[in-house]
Amino acid sequence: MAKRTTTQHNENERIALLKQWKFHAQWTAGDAARELQVNVRTLNDWKKHYWDGLDTATGSDRVRREGGGRPRKNKPYEDNVLQFYNRCRRDGIRCGAKELVLFCRGLQQFVEAKPNKMSQGSWVCKFLKFYSKMAVGPSQMQVVGWVIWAMVRTF
């Protein structure tokens, strides 16, 4: 294996490589790293994480674990916007980006935090993208995000 190469393996590949190592019980960590072409430290880290439940482990096609990244912080006005959004959806009223922007511009905290109209529209776009994930499947989210952004931009 070349020095300083980075290869990213999804969970299915990691589990398959660890099962192969488990099948060859005589391999040391160094032997396994050489045979499987994975860094020793990476292999030991995978072993700590997956080894105990290796027989029942079902991986995914994700490279990184779900929930990674910075934790999302709620804004002080977000609860009011979410209540309005949920009320509209529950009553069957169309609640798109334009309606949310108009509602948000009526909130004093929102206007103070975001005086620029473009930043208001982009926050509403991110809000809709985040909260519509619960109603729309992840495969459709890319399309929904672009449609929302186009609606906010024309407003």
Summary of the structure (lengths in Angstrom):
residues: 155
radius of gyration: 23.5
end to end distance: 54.4
largest distance: 69.2
contacts: 352
relative contact order: 0.09
helix: 60%
strand: 0%
